[in-house]
Amino acid sequence: MDYRINGTLVINNLNILKTAGGIKKAYVIDVPLKLTKPEKVVIEGNQDKETDIFEAGLEILPMKGGIPVKTKSRKAPIVATPIQVAKSGSDSGLRKLTGGPARFVWLQGNSWASYTKSSSQVSLVGMDTEDGRGERKIIPNDAAYSKPLFTPNGQQIVFSDMKKRKVFVIDWNGENLRDLGAGLASDVWRDPKTEIDWVYVRIGSETKSTIVRRELVKPKRDELIWKRSENGHKGVPWFQLSGDGAMFSDAFPWPNCGAGDLRRGTWKGYERRCWPGIAPDDSHRTFVFSGSHAEVNLFDRGGTKKRKVAVNTMPENRGKKVYFHRWSNDPRFFTVVGPERSPKSELYVGRFDSDYQKIESWTRLTNNSRTELFGDAWFGNAPIAKARTTTVIPVEKPKASASNKIEPVWVWENATAQNEAQEMVCGGDLHGRARFGRFYDLLLDKGWFDAKLDASGRIVGAVQAGNGITIEANISSDSTDQKGPARIISMSANSS
């Protein structure tokens, strides 16, 4: 169980049975809260890891000198939400949220699962704070649209067609539809130095693919960006670039989410979760969905200072799961849809506080009977990121030293490591009861790990070519009394 007071995490992963030391035992946790002025207080409990947790009671007491003081007052404390929700489509409410002009784009459908199907029929919908029209269709006809994205100036929308497996761009007013070529669009980025707008596209089959980029106005030539690993999710590409063009967020592939460095051609896994995103400035701040889909794990530069931030604190959706969260072109704002898998999910805009510790305000953009999918936001007053790099720096293979000319054929360190050998990612799939441990180690209890990308063929070929094999491993038995064969490595046609 997690507890938050006004959005700040105060009790993390509480296990009452373990903490109290057994059943029929009580344990009291005091959480001091300093109020400098009259304000509303929200105490929120989240089951987090889906274990049934029950508190015996919550008591609010005044404090003196840092010590709770008993009171005879029977007046009930005020417990209410501090979050203001603008009326759907209200220009004044959105203006209050954004402080300037803003545009929003998303998809509407009749089925939650329609966002990944080539047979789906969804609407491409937009809203502008300046025209007073509320939500409206950008394209009259519905189709298998996916992941709409704003161009940096907010004047155009880039989106994909799941049936055609192509990328398109259209003006905000619904005119000048253009074909940008094969693939699925994942991000749009303006080079701060050259002011060229680039569309980042995943090409290939599902996650076994590469990331390329194309100029928005001249999309005929692909520039290779990333092929060092599988990427994204089977149904959705997650590649998103930082404002300075140096880093990106992605899965390598799902569920190993983290950040990649385009300057060095390296990547680092932060969490085995889903739906990663990176801030549109040069902070390299990254978030990844938690397992509960009620919060994100937010990291500072390099995956440091991990903290949980609840993203389901809007009044109508409090305590429920959310989905489709995406950072806007302003690092303080993001869009999210909730409740997850609801036929009447709504689109929200949330604003981080200045320290990126909680969501300080929400605005609901929609209020209808349809399902909202995806979502992107463009703010006219968003800060402009500074350039750090504009091109991918080629990474040369390390030269073997005179004392060690042997290169590893296959390497696996842990579930969040880069795990790369001979320019190939050494990933794999879990089978049976195999799973990853708390340190992302590999636990093979009555199961096995099956290496991907023709690893067996490469390994056997290398052994045959060199007439030998060297194995380096860190292995722990789960029992001191092993019985029967306990294979560490097997290279055979069958079990014998």
VMD Tcl script that draws the C-alpha trace (Angstrom):
set ca {
  {0.00 0.00 0.00}
  {1.15 3.52 -0.82}
  {-0.15 6.60 1.02}
  {0.03 10.16 -0.27}
  {-0.86 13.44 1.34}
  {-1.71 16.14 -1.21}
  {0.05 14.08 -3.86}
  {3.33 13.60 -1.92}
  {4.33 9.99 -1.20}
  {4.62 9.59 2.60}
  {4.38 5.79 3.03}
  {5.84 3.56 0.33}
  {5.03 -0.13 -0.28}
  {3.57 -0.75 3.19}
  {3.23 -4.46 4.03}
  {1.18 -4.50 7.25}
  {1.74 -8.16 8.07}
  {5.49 -7.85 7.73}
  {5.69 -4.46 9.44}
  {3.48 -5.39 12.41}
  {5.20 -8.76 12.83}
  {2.13 -10.98 12.62}
  {-1.66 -11.11 12.72}
  {-3.75 -9.43 15.44}
  {-0.97 -6.92 16.00}
  {-1.26 -3.17 15.61}
  {1.30 -0.80 14.18}
  {0.99 3.00 14.30}
  {2.63 5.24 11.71}
  {2.81 8.98 12.40}
  {3.15 11.25 9.39}
  {3.68 14.95 10.26}
  {2.16 17.52 7.90}
  {3.00 21.20 8.22}
  {0.31 23.61 7.04}
  {1.41 27.23 6.80}
  {-2.05 28.45 5.83}
  {-5.60 27.09 5.65}
  {-5.65 24.57 2.81}
  {-7.43 21.42 1.76}
  {-5.85 18.06 2.59}
  {-6.20 14.85 0.58}
  {-5.13 11.52 2.11}
  {-4.97 8.89 -0.61}
  {-4.37 5.13 -0.36}
  {-3.27 3.09 -3.38}
  {-3.04 -0.69 -3.29}
  {0.07 -0.43 -5.52}
  {1.27 -4.02 -5.90}
  {-2.24 -5.48 -5.78}
  {-2.03 -6.99 -2.28}
  {-5.08 -6.58 -0.04}
  {-4.14 -4.01 2.59}
  {-6.44 -2.57 5.26}
  {-5.75 0.22 7.72}
  {-7.57 0.09 11.04}
  {-8.09 3.83 11.12}
  {-6.85 7.28 10.21}
  {-6.61 9.93 12.92}
  {-5.82 13.60 12.31}
  {-4.27 15.35 15.31}
  {-2.82 18.83 15.87}
  {0.89 18.95 16.64}
  {2.94 20.93 19.10}
  {6.71 20.88 19.03}
  {6.64 18.05 16.50}
  {4.55 15.81 18.80}
  {0.88 14.88 18.12}
  {-1.49 16.39 20.68}
  {-4.78 14.76 21.64}
  {-7.83 16.96 21.26}
  {-11.39 16.82 22.55}
  {-12.72 18.61 19.53}
  {-15.31 16.60 17.65}
  {-15.32 18.86 14.63}
  {-14.60 16.74 11.56}
  {-11.52 17.70 9.56}
  {-12.03 19.01 6.05}
  {-10.95 16.41 3.48}
  {-11.44 17.46 -0.13}
  {-9.61 17.53 -3.41}
  {-7.38 20.52 -4.22}
  {-7.70 19.91 -7.96}
  {-9.79 22.21 -10.09}
  {-11.31 20.79 -13.26}
  {-12.22 23.04 -16.13}
  {-15.46 22.45 -17.96}
  {-14.90 20.38 -21.08}
  {-14.02 22.58 -24.03}
  {-13.87 25.72 -21.92}
  {-11.45 28.20 -23.47}
  {-11.23 30.16 -20.22}
  {-10.42 27.02 -18.24}
  {-7.73 25.94 -20.70}
  {-6.31 29.46 -20.82}
  {-6.05 29.43 -17.05}
  {-4.19 26.14 -17.26}
  {-1.79 27.04 -20.05}
  {-1.30 30.78 -19.69}
  {-1.34 31.09 -23.47}
  {-2.59 29.50 -26.70}
  {-2.69 25.71 -26.81}
  {-3.82 22.94 -29.11}
  {-4.69 19.32 -28.40}
  {-5.04 16.32 -30.70}
  {-6.17 12.76 -29.97}
  {-8.19 9.82 -31.28}
  {-11.79 8.84 -30.52}
  {-13.25 5.39 -31.04}
  {-15.88 2.94 -29.90}
  {-13.47 0.29 -28.62}
  {-10.49 0.49 -26.27}
  {-8.52 -2.09 -28.29}
  {-8.94 -0.22 -31.57}
  {-5.70 1.73 -31.27}
  {-3.54 -1.20 -32.45}
  {-5.80 -2.90 -34.98}
  {-5.52 -2.41 -38.73}
  {-9.30 -2.88 -38.97}
  {-10.17 -0.14 -36.47}
  {-12.24 2.92 -37.28}
  {-11.30 5.92 -35.12}
  {-11.63 9.68 -35.48}
  {-8.74 12.15 -35.56}
  {-9.92 14.94 -33.24}
  {-8.48 18.31 -32.20}
  {-9.19 21.29 -29.93}
  {-7.84 24.87 -30.01}
  {-8.07 27.29 -27.08}
  {-8.31 30.26 -29.46}
  {-11.24 29.43 -31.74}
  {-14.02 28.57 -29.27}
  {-15.14 25.58 -31.35}
  {-14.36 22.89 -28.79}
  {-13.44 19.41 -30.04}
  {-13.81 18.72 -33.76}
  {-12.70 16.21 -36.38}
  {-9.51 17.08 -38.25}
  {-10.34 14.53 -41.00}
  {-14.04 13.88 -41.82}
  {-13.63 10.15 -42.42}
  {-12.65 7.61 -39.77}
  {-9.86 5.10 -40.39}
  {-7.21 3.02 -38.58}
  {-5.35 6.12 -37.35}
  {-2.66 5.82 -34.69}
  {-0.59 8.10 -32.44}
  {-1.20 11.69 -33.66}
  {1.73 14.06 -33.03}
  {2.06 17.84 -33.32}
  {4.78 19.41 -35.43}
  {6.97 21.81 -33.39}
  {5.09 24.91 -34.57}
  {1.69 23.39 -33.80}
  {0.48 23.98 -37.37}
  {0.42 20.36 -38.56}
  {-0.35 16.87 -37.27}
  {1.71 13.77 -38.07}
  {-0.08 10.43 -37.67}
  {0.06 6.82 -38.86}
  {-2.43 4.56 -40.61}
  {-2.27 1.04 -39.13}
  {-3.95 -0.55 -42.15}
  {-1.71 1.09 -44.75}
  {1.35 1.01 -42.43}
  {2.18 4.52 -43.58}
  {2.87 7.93 -42.05}
  {0.91 11.05 -43.03}
  {0.91 14.76 -42.20}
  {-2.03 17.17 -42.41}
  {-2.51 20.86 -41.67}
  {-4.38 21.81 -38.50}
  {-7.33 23.01 -40.59}
  {-7.67 19.57 -42.23}
  {-6.05 20.51 -45.54}
  {-2.91 19.44 -47.46}
  {-2.81 15.75 -46.52}
  {0.59 14.31 -47.54}
  {2.08 10.80 -47.56}
  {5.40 10.64 -45.65}
  {6.23 7.04 -46.50}
  {6.13 3.58 -44.94}
  {6.34 2.88 -41.22}
  {4.82 4.10 -37.95}
  {5.52 7.63 -36.70}
  {6.89 7.82 -33.17}
  {8.02 11.44 -32.70}
  {8.51 14.81 -34.40}
  {11.50 16.97 -33.51}
  {12.90 20.31 -34.65}
  {16.67 20.64 -34.78}
  {17.34 23.82 -32.77}
  {20.44 24.58 -34.87}
  {19.11 24.07 -38.39}
  {15.38 24.51 -37.63}
  {14.68 21.44 -39.79}
  {11.67 19.41 -38.67}
  {12.27 15.65 -38.56}
  {9.74 12.82 -38.32}
  {11.07 9.76 -36.47}
  {9.63 6.53 -37.87}
  {9.81 2.87 -36.91}
  {10.21 0.67 -39.96}
  {10.24 -3.12 -40.12}
  {8.02 -5.74 -38.55}
  {6.78 -4.95 -35.07}
  {9.68 -4.66 -32.60}
  {12.23 -6.25 -34.94}
  {12.75 -2.92 -36.57}
  {14.88 0.19 -36.81}
  {14.29 3.89 -36.16}
  {14.87 6.26 -39.06}
  {14.11 9.92 -39.55}
  {12.77 11.87 -42.53}
  {12.59 15.57 -43.19}
  {9.02 16.74 -42.84}
  {9.16 18.76 -46.07}
  {11.45 16.35 -47.97}
  {10.58 12.85 -46.73}
  {12.12 10.88 -49.60}
  {15.39 9.95 -47.86}
  {15.71 7.93 -44.62}
  {18.50 8.67 -42.17}
  {19.26 5.75 -39.87}
  {18.96 6.66 -36.18}
  {18.85 3.43 -34.19}
  {19.37 -0.26 -34.89}
  {21.33 -1.28 -31.80}
  {18.35 -3.07 -30.27}
  {14.78 -4.09 -30.79}
  {12.57 -1.21 -29.77}
  {9.14 -0.23 -28.57}
  {6.06 -2.37 -28.18}
  {4.43 -4.76 -30.63}
  {1.56 -2.37 -31.28}
  {3.04 1.05 -30.49}
  {6.42 2.71 -31.18}
  {7.57 4.59 -28.06}
  {10.69 6.39 -29.33}
  {10.68 10.01 -28.07}
  {13.56 12.48 -28.39}
  {14.76 15.00 -25.80}
  {14.63 18.64 -26.81}
  {18.39 18.88 -27.34}
  {18.44 15.78 -29.57}
  {20.97 13.94 -27.41}
  {18.83 11.34 -25.63}
  {15.67 9.37 -26.27}
  {13.23 7.22 -24.33}
  {12.09 3.83 -25.57}
  {11.76 0.14 -24.72}
  {14.65 -2.12 -25.75}
  {12.16 -3.82 -26.37}
  {9.14 -3.93 -24.05}
  {9.13 -4.35 -21.08}
  {12.75 -3.15 -20.68}
  {12.21 0.62 -20.67}
  {14.84 3.31 -20.32}
  {16.85 5.89 -22.26}
  {19.27 5.77 -25.18}
  {22.21 8.06 -25.92}
  {22.48 9.02 -29.60}
  {25.92 10.54 -29.04}
  {27.43 7.23 -27.94}
  {25.06 4.69 -29.41}
  {24.35 3.21 -25.97}
  {21.25 2.66 -23.87}
  {20.35 1.94 -20.26}
  {17.30 0.18 -18.88}
  {15.55 1.95 -15.99}
  {12.47 -0.20 -15.33}
  {10.83 -3.36 -16.65}
  {7.50 -1.63 -17.18}
  {5.92 0.16 -20.14}
  {5.15 3.41 -21.93}
  {8.37 5.41 -21.42}
  {8.64 9.14 -22.17}
  {11.31 11.85 -22.02}
  {10.96 15.56 -21.29}
  {11.04 17.93 -24.31}
  {13.89 20.03 -22.85}
  {17.54 19.22 -22.17}
  {16.96 17.90 -18.62}
  {16.84 14.27 -19.86}
  {14.16 13.69 -17.23}
  {12.37 10.41 -18.00}
  {9.25 8.62 -16.81}
  {8.07 5.01 -17.10}
  {4.66 3.62 -16.19}
  {4.52 1.69 -12.92}
  {2.98 -1.76 -12.82}
  {-0.26 -0.41 -11.37}
  {-0.84 2.07 -14.24}
  {-1.75 4.58 -11.55}
  {1.59 6.35 -11.33}
  {4.85 6.86 -13.17}
  {8.36 6.24 -11.92}
  {10.12 9.51 -12.70}
  {13.91 9.71 -13.10}
  {16.32 12.62 -13.35}
  {19.26 12.64 -15.76}
  {20.90 9.22 -16.15}
  {18.13 7.36 -14.36}
  {18.87 8.97 -10.98}
  {16.61 10.11 -8.12}
  {13.76 7.73 -8.88}
  {10.42 8.70 -7.32}
  {6.79 7.77 -7.78}
  {4.36 10.35 -9.10}
  {0.65 9.52 -9.09}
  {-0.99 10.35 -12.43}
  {-4.53 9.27 -11.53}
  {-5.38 12.00 -9.02}
  {-8.01 13.77 -11.13}
  {-11.33 13.72 -9.17}
  {-13.35 11.62 -11.63}
  {-10.58 9.05 -12.01}
  {-9.03 8.99 -8.54}
  {-7.68 5.53 -7.70}
  {-8.35 4.12 -11.19}
  {-5.87 3.12 -13.87}
  {-4.86 5.47 -16.69}
  {-3.10 5.06 -20.04}
  {-1.60 6.83 -23.09}
  {0.40 9.39 -21.12}
  {2.69 11.57 -23.24}
  {4.89 14.58 -22.50}
  {3.88 17.69 -24.45}
  {6.26 20.30 -25.94}
  {6.31 21.94 -22.48}
  {8.14 19.90 -19.78}
  {5.55 20.85 -17.14}
  {2.56 19.42 -19.08}
  {1.51 15.97 -20.30}
  {-1.65 14.28 -21.57}
  {-3.19 11.08 -20.23}
  {-6.39 9.07 -20.74}
  {-8.50 7.49 -18.01}
  {-9.99 5.27 -16.81}
  {-7.98 2.64 -18.65}
  {-10.03 0.29 -20.86}
  {-13.23 2.21 -20.18}
  {-15.63 2.72 -23.13}
  {-16.09 6.27 -21.78}
  {-12.50 7.21 -21.00}
  {-11.65 10.92 -21.05}
  {-8.57 12.95 -22.03}
  {-6.80 15.01 -19.35}
  {-3.92 17.47 -19.20}
  {-1.78 17.38 -16.07}
  {0.83 19.85 -14.85}
  {3.87 18.84 -12.79}
  {4.89 21.00 -9.87}
  {8.19 22.89 -10.20}
  {10.16 20.06 -8.51}
  {8.50 17.27 -10.54}
  {7.34 15.54 -7.36}
  {3.58 15.52 -8.00}
  {0.82 16.72 -10.34}
  {-0.32 20.10 -9.06}
  {-3.32 20.62 -11.37}
  {-5.57 18.84 -13.87}
  {-7.88 19.89 -16.67}
  {-10.34 17.52 -18.31}
  {-10.55 18.15 -22.06}
  {-13.40 15.81 -23.02}
  {-16.80 14.80 -21.72}
  {-18.54 12.44 -24.13}
  {-19.71 8.86 -24.55}
  {-16.80 7.73 -26.76}
  {-13.41 6.23 -25.97}
  {-10.45 8.61 -26.00}
  {-7.14 7.19 -27.28}
  {-3.62 8.63 -27.33}
  {-3.26 12.41 -27.05}
  {-0.69 15.13 -27.67}
  {-0.57 18.76 -26.58}
  {1.12 21.84 -28.05}
  {1.62 25.03 -26.02}
  {2.44 28.33 -27.69}
  {4.39 29.57 -24.67}
  {6.52 26.41 -24.26}
  {10.26 27.02 -23.70}
  {12.52 26.25 -26.65}
  {15.20 23.64 -26.02}
  {18.84 24.32 -26.85}
  {20.69 22.10 -29.30}
  {23.26 19.64 -28.05}
  {23.63 17.40 -31.06}
  {22.03 17.09 -34.46}
  {23.47 13.86 -35.82}
  {24.16 10.40 -34.56}
  {27.83 9.88 -33.76}
  {28.96 6.53 -35.24}
  {30.19 4.12 -32.61}
  {33.23 2.14 -33.67}
  {33.74 -1.41 -32.48}
  {36.35 -1.51 -29.71}
  {39.66 -2.79 -30.92}
  {40.85 -6.00 -29.28}
  {43.98 -5.65 -27.18}
  {47.06 -7.73 -27.85}
  {46.43 -9.76 -24.68}
  {42.79 -10.49 -25.42}
  {41.73 -10.84 -29.05}
  {38.61 -12.88 -28.31}
  {35.29 -11.05 -28.55}
  {32.24 -12.40 -26.69}
  {29.69 -14.09 -28.93}
  {26.80 -13.69 -26.48}
  {26.55 -11.58 -23.30}
  {23.76 -11.30 -20.74}
  {24.36 -9.30 -17.57}
  {20.88 -8.58 -16.19}
  {17.42 -7.63 -17.38}
  {18.15 -3.87 -17.50}
  {21.70 -3.98 -18.92}
  {22.56 -3.34 -22.56}
  {23.45 -7.03 -23.08}
  {25.16 -6.59 -26.42}
  {27.81 -8.60 -28.27}
  {29.14 -8.20 -31.81}
  {26.68 -5.36 -32.41}
  {23.70 -7.57 -31.59}
  {21.37 -7.33 -28.61}
  {21.46 -10.50 -26.50}
  {17.86 -10.50 -25.31}
  {15.54 -13.42 -24.77}
  {12.19 -14.75 -23.58}
  {11.17 -16.35 -20.28}
  {9.40 -19.70 -20.27}
  {7.73 -21.82 -17.59}
  {8.30 -20.39 -14.12}
  {11.45 -18.52 -15.09}
  {11.39 -14.88 -13.96}
  {13.56 -11.90 -13.12}
  {14.56 -11.35 -9.49}
  {14.63 -8.18 -7.43}
  {18.05 -7.28 -8.83}
  {16.88 -8.11 -12.39}
  {18.80 -11.39 -12.16}
  {17.54 -14.51 -13.92}
  {15.64 -17.07 -11.80}
  {15.17 -20.35 -13.68}
  {12.89 -22.20 -11.24}
  {11.29 -24.94 -13.37}
  {11.72 -22.79 -16.45}
  {14.22 -21.52 -18.97}
  {15.47 -18.45 -20.82}
  {15.43 -18.67 -24.63}
  {17.88 -16.33 -26.35}
  {16.62 -14.27 -29.30}
  {17.97 -13.16 -32.66}
  {19.47 -16.48 -33.79}
  {21.75 -16.61 -30.75}
  {21.99 -20.39 -30.86}
  {23.13 -20.33 -34.47}
  {25.78 -17.70 -33.77}
  {27.04 -19.53 -30.69}
  {27.20 -22.96 -32.36}
  {28.86 -21.44 -35.43}
  {31.51 -19.76 -33.29}
  {32.18 -22.98 -31.37}
  {32.55 -24.96 -34.58}
  {34.83 -22.35 -36.11}
  {37.07 -22.14 -33.05}
  {36.75 -25.79 -31.99}
  {36.15 -24.72 -28.38}
  {34.07 -22.60 -26.04}
  {34.64 -20.48 -22.96}
  {31.75 -19.78 -20.60}
  {31.81 -17.19 -17.84}
  {28.80 -17.24 -15.52}
  {27.65 -16.27 -12.06}
  {25.33 -19.10 -10.96}
  {23.61 -19.78 -7.64}
  {21.75 -22.99 -6.87}
  {18.34 -22.69 -5.23}
  {19.08 -25.78 -3.15}
  {22.09 -27.38 -1.46}
  {20.65 -30.82 -2.21}
  {20.45 -31.06 -5.99}
  {19.10 -34.27 -7.54}
  {19.28 -35.37 -11.13}
  {20.87 -33.41 -13.99}
  {21.16 -29.68 -13.47}
  {22.41 -28.40 -16.82}
  {24.28 -25.12 -17.01}
  {24.69 -25.26 -20.78}
  {23.27 -27.65 -23.34}
  {24.30 -27.97 -26.97}
  {22.53 -31.02 -28.29}
  {19.81 -32.17 -30.62}
  {17.72 -33.64 -27.79}
  {17.71 -34.19 -24.02}
  {20.29 -37.03 -24.13}
}
mol new
graphics top color blue
foreach p $ca { graphics top sphere $p radius 0.5 }
foreach p [lrange $ca 0 end-1] q [lrange $ca 1 end] { graphics top cylinder $p $q radius 0.2 }
display resetview
